Amino acid sequence: MGFLTLDVRCDMHVHTIHSGMCTLPLFRTICRECYSRPEAVYRKLRCGGMGLVTVSDHDSIDAAEALRHHPDFFISEEVTCRTPSGNELHVGVYDLTERQHVEIQRRRNDLPRLVAYLDEQQLFYSVNHAFSALTGRRSHDDLMWLDGAFPAVEVRNGHIPERANRLAERMAKRSGRVCLGGSDSHTLLSLGSASTRVPGARSKAEFLDGLRRGQGQVEGDSGNFWRLTRDVLQIGAALMEEKPLATLLAPLVLAVPVATMLNYLFEDLFARRWGNRWERSLEDRPSASGIGSAPEEASA
């Protein structure tokens, strides 16, 4: 691709309509995770000052069909993977091919195999929102994976509380891993609320190389109650536009601020709980061995 403005920024965690259905029990059959169209996402990010654009839909690269003609776009995805304990993690994988996507999806329910494949392919990847409840429960073994298996850590997520982001940043800096920032936006309004900058980069190749070298700088804000509430309301409005019968659920709008406040408080408590457990676990083991290392399970 051609030269870009110096100090390239990229929102490394972005969703579109291809991220699938909502995971909440009452809405998983009628409501999407996101209603943003790929081209609208691209335009909003470019207008917001992003020199590069990527999309990290849940286990999908379908948005690439609409965006691959843009020279400043590259394919990414957010992989829902399963740890040896049976719990879930979200792993961001960047600048991959369609063939690699197929192979990643084949391995995503076995984290050791997935990590081995990503390293074999020399792909750049991160653990996303490590101290968030978005993917469910954690275990002591999960902490070992979080603290050593990923070359990069998302330390600025635009939709989770500040405490969770601070813990992720401490974990990344403790073992010298790359720090990333992304909005985790499921609506157009929140795109670019967090991002990653690589000073001096002029192309995708220079940007990604700078990230691997630890030259990235995270920017933007953590999540808050107001942003989450606004985005949930926007998703609800998009649902009703797509499915007019969903307007029967309109009275539930009054409960959205209560639900988002409870969610925000739960997220903060979750981060506090597992942050404390992670810090206690450090007393029982040495520092993580650095970029690309993994727990013993990966070599089994």
N, C-alpha and C positions, 0 to 999 in steps of 0.2 A: 504494500500500500504506500501511498505518498507520505510526505512529511506532514507532521502535525505540529500544532503549537507546543512549545516547550512546557514542561510540567503537566503532563497528560493526567487527567483524572478519569476514573471509571467507577461507576456504581457496580460493585462485584456481586450483588445479591438482589436480583430482580425477577419478578414473576409476571406471567401473562395468562391469558385465558387457557393456555395449554398446561397449566399446573394441576388440572384435574378437579375433582369434586371436594367440597368441604368435608372435613373429618368429624365434625360434631354429629353425634348420633341422630338428632332430630332433623338435620339438614343435609346429610351426606347424599341423599338421593335427588335433591332439588336445587341445591345451591353450589355454585362453583367457588373454588378458592379465590379466584381472581377473574375479573371480566375485562381486563385491559387487553386491547388488541396489540399485536407486536409492532405494527407501524406507528401506532399512537405512542407506545412506550419509547420507541426509537426517537421520534420527533421531540418528545418531552425531555428526554435525557440530553439530546444534542442542544436543545434550546437552553437547558439548565447548565451548560458549560462542560459537559462530558466530552472528552476528546475521543474516547473509545466507548463502544456500547456492547454489552453482553447480556444474555438472558439466562437465568438459572432456574428453569421450571423444575417442578418435582418429577424426577425420573422421566423426563421428556426433553427432546430437542426439536420438537415440531415447529417451534417458532422460527427456527432457522430457515424454513422454506420461504418465509416472507421477507427475511432480513439478509440472507446470504449475499445479495447483490450489493450491499453497502460495503465499501472497502474498509470502513472503520468498525465493523462488527466482527465478533468472534463467538463461537459456540461454546456454551458452558451448560452445566446442569447441576441440580441439587439432588444428590443420590440419597434415598432413604435406605440405610443399611442396618443390618442386625449384628450386634456384638455377640461374642461368645456367651455372654450372660443371658441372651435372649432379648435384650433391650434394643431400642432404636437410637440411631444417631443420624444427623444430616451432614453429608459431606459434599462440599462444593468442589467440582472438578472443572478445570478451565482449559479452553482452547483444545477441544477434543474433536475427533472425526466421528462420522456416523458409525463406522465399524467399531471404534472404541466404545461408543455408547452402547452398542449391542452387547459387547463383551462385559462391560461394566454392569449392565442389568442382569446378566447371567450370574454375576458373582456378588450382587449386593446383599444377599441374605447370609453372607459369610465374610465378615469383616477382614479376617486374616488373608483370605484369598483376594479380596478386593484390593487391599493395601499392596499386596505382592504384585498384582497386575498393574496398578497405577505406577509403582516404582519401576517395574519392568519397561513400561511404555514411556517412562520419564515424563509423566504428566504432572502438572502442578495442581495440588489439591489442599483443601483446608477442612477443619472441623468447624461447623457453624453453630452459633448460639449454644456453646458447650454447657453453660450453667443455666439454661432455660428449661422450663417444663414443657416446651412445645413438642418434644418427642417422647414425653412420658418419663417414667421412673429411671433412676440411675442405680448403680451398684458399686461396690468397692472395686471390682475388676474393671468396670467402665472408667473409673478414675485413672487407672493405669494406662488405658488406651488413650484417653484424652490428653494425658501428660507426656506421651512419648511417640505416638504413632503417626502424627500428622506434621508435614513440613510447614504448614501455615495454620493460623488460628484467626477466626473472625473475632476481632476485639471491639468493633464498633458496629453494632446492629441497630438500625434505626427504629426497631419496634419492640425492643425489650428494655427492662429497667437498667438504670445506670449501674447498679450493684453487679448484675450479671456480666456486663461488659467490662467492668473493672477487674473482676476475678479472671475473666478470660485473658485480659491484657497481662495480668501478673503471671498467669500460667505460661503465656507465650514468652515473655521476657525472661522468665526464670530459666528456660531451656534454650534461649536464643533463637526462637522460631519467628517466622515471618508474620507480621500483623496485617490484617485486612479489615476494610470497612465496607459495608454495603447497607442499603436501606431496608432490605427484606420487604420491599413494597409490594402490596397486593392491589394497590390503586394507583392511578396516575398522580394523585395529589401528593403522595409521599416519595415519589421517585427522586433520587439524588439527595435525600435527607442525610445520608451517610455515604462516604465514598473513599476511594484510595487514590493517592497521587504519587507519581514517580517523577521527581524533578529531573529535567533534562531529557526525558524520553521523547522520541519523535515518531515512533511507530509502535504497532502492536508488539513486534519482536523485542524492541528496546524496553517497552513497558513490562512485559512478562519477565524478561531477563533481569530488569531492575528489581522486580518483586522477589525473584529467586535469590538475589544477592542481598535481600533485606533492606533495600533502599526505599521501600514504599512508606508513605505517610498517611495515616488515617485521618479523615476529616468528618465533620458533621456531628449530629447529636444522637444520644440514646433515645429510646422510645419514652413516651409519656401517655398518661391517661387521655388527654385531649386528642392526640394524633390517632390513637387506637380507636377511640369512640367515633371520630370523624370517618375513619376508613371503614369501620363496620357498617356505619350508616350508608356509606356510598355503595358498599357491596350489596346491602339490602335493597337499595334503590335500583341497582343494576339487575338484581334478581327479579324484581317486580316488573321491570321493563321487558326482560326476556320472557317471563312467564306471568302474564296478567293475573292468573288465578292466585298467584302468591300475594296479591294485595289483601287477601283475606287474613294474612299474617301481620298486616300493618299495625294493629294494636300492640304487637310485641316491640315495636320501636321504642315505646316508652320505657321498656326494661333494659334497653341497650346500655345506657350509662351505668346502671347498677351492675350489669354483667361485666362490663369492661373494667369497672373499678375493682370488682372482686377478682377478676383475672389478673389485674396489675398487682394487687396485693399478694395473690398466691404466687405469682412469678417472683416477686421480691423475697418472699419467705423460702421458696424453693432454692433460689440462689444463695441465700444465707445458710441454709441447711447444708447444701452440698459443697459450698465453699468452705465451710468449717470442716467438713469431713475430708476434703481434699488437703487442706492445710495440716490436719492431724496425720494424714497418710504420709506426708513428707518426712515425718519423724521416723518412719519405719523403713524408708528406702532412700537410696542416693538420688541425686538429681537426674532428670531425664538425660539421656546421652546425646540428644540433639536432633537435628533435622533428619527425617527419614527413619529414625529408630522406631521400634515397635516392641510391645511386650513379648514375652517368651512364646506366646501362642503363635505369633506370626512365623516363627521358624520351625514350628512343629510339623 
